[in-house]
Amino acid sequence: MSDHAVFILSAYLVVLVVLGGLTIASLSGRNKARRELTARGLERPREQRARASR
Amino acid sequence: MADLHFLANPARFRRFSQRVMPSLSFATGLAFLVGLYFALVQSPPDYQQGETVRIMFVHVPSAWLSMAGYALLAVLGASLLVWRHPLAALVARAAAPVGACFALVCLITGSLWGRPMWGTYWVWDARLTSMLLLFFLYLGHIALSRAYDDPDRGDRAAAILALIGAINLPIIKFSVDWWNTLHQPASVMKLGGPSIHPAILTPLLWMAGSLLLLFILLVLVRTETEIDRRRLEIAELSADQAA
């Protein structure tokens, strides 16, 4: 990829770190909120939700 | 418009979001695989930029999505202030960090392209400066919406900032026409159609599509989280009042 490979790979690495990090943070935030709701009895656990939707 | 009213109910939105999430995740992953294949393997080097054109495949879609994200914040701000749409504030809280990350990716990848092409990482040119301002507007929106103990007050303040900040969007778009900038003029979204070769346009559109799907997916996940957080806050308040 020529002598500019370092710039190209750095750009794709930035995309991976920033957007990958945001995706992981978003999913873990959602799971944390769901766990709290389940612990307070405001949300049925995942298995019960799946059974109800069948 | 009827669909928007249908989704105004947070519980209904949550059910809709959980139903579309698996197929949306699959489509995003697939689009990324195809997009990356075109961007890194299939596409030829540009006759002027050489191999560095591959940076454009992530830089340009990030710029489009960060601008579209801010336009979404402005529409949501108007929905909140004018119609008091029950979901507008929650979606705005969810979308602002996603838009900010896309603006950050746009700025950093633009810098990495600028070093080999222009000989510098940064210049205070109108396009770059207005894009940096967009990133700060996003940070301001995130900070304002979380600055008050009363979340409704924070959401209203952030909505006003989103509406005022929307003035920056046409400035970003037309900065290359209004001022003499180092940044090149538009080559895809312009009157008369795109002026770039299909071999370069194809990977650009695939990457734009996959990043758009990721943007939607992230906003849906984060909106669900915001709905759950509001439910927790309401439960805490009810428990405090009962005690």
Boltz contact constraints between the chains, C-beta under 6 A:
constraints:
  - contact:
      token1: [A, 1]
      token2: [B, 51]
      max_distance: 6.0
  - contact:
      token1: [A, 2]
      token2: [B, 51]
      max_distance: 6.0
  - contact:
      token1: [A, 4]
      token2: [B, 51]
      max_distance: 6.0
  - contact:
      token1: [A, 4]
      token2: [B, 52]
      max_distance: 6.0
  - contact:
      token1: [A, 4]
      token2: [B, 116]
      max_distance: 6.0
  - contact:
      token1: [A, 7]
      token2: [B, 112]
      max_distance: 6.0
  - contact:
      token1: [A, 7]
      token2: [B, 116]
      max_distance: 6.0
  - contact:
      token1: [A, 8]
      token2: [B, 54]
      max_distance: 6.0
  - contact:
      token1: [A, 8]
      token2: [B, 55]
      max_distance: 6.0
  - contact:
      token1: [A, 10]
      token2: [B, 112]
      max_distance: 6.0
  - contact:
      token1: [A, 11]
      token2: [B, 55]
      max_distance: 6.0
  - contact:
      token1: [A, 11]
      token2: [B, 109]
      max_distance: 6.0
  - contact:
      token1: [A, 11]
      token2: [B, 112]
      max_distance: 6.0
  - contact:
      token1: [A, 14]
      token2: [B, 108]
      max_distance: 6.0
  - contact:
      token1: [A, 15]
      token2: [B, 58]
      max_distance: 6.0
  - contact:
      token1: [A, 15]
      token2: [B, 105]
      max_distance: 6.0
  - contact:
      token1: [A, 18]
      token2: [B, 101]
      max_distance: 6.0
  - contact:
      token1: [A, 18]
      token2: [B, 104]
      max_distance: 6.0
  - contact:
      token1: [A, 18]
      token2: [B, 105]
      max_distance: 6.0
  - contact:
      token1: [A, 22]
      token2: [B, 101]
      max_distance: 6.0
  - contact:
      token1: [A, 26]
      token2: [B, 218]
      max_distance: 6.0
  - contact:
      token1: [A, 26]
      token2: [B, 221]
      max_distance: 6.0
  - contact:
      token1: [A, 26]
      token2: [B, 222]
      max_distance: 6.0
  - contact:
      token1: [A, 29]
      token2: [B, 225]
      max_distance: 6.0
  - contact:
      token1: [A, 30]
      token2: [B, 221]
      max_distance: 6.0
  - contact:
      token1: [A, 30]
      token2: [B, 224]
      max_distance: 6.0
  - contact:
      token1: [A, 30]
      token2: [B, 225]
      max_distance: 6.0
  - contact:
      token1: [A, 33]
      token2: [B, 225]
      max_distance: 6.0
  - contact:
      token1: [A, 33]
      token2: [B, 228]
      max_distance: 6.0
  - contact:
      token1: [A, 33]
      token2: [B, 229]
      max_distance: 6.0
  - contact:
      token1: [A, 36]
      token2: [B, 232]
      max_distance: 6.0
  - contact:
      token1: [A, 37]
      token2: [B, 228]
      max_distance: 6.0
  - contact:
      token1: [A, 40]
      token2: [B, 235]
      max_distance: 6.0
  - contact:
      token1: [A, 42]
      token2: [B, 235]
      max_distance: 6.0
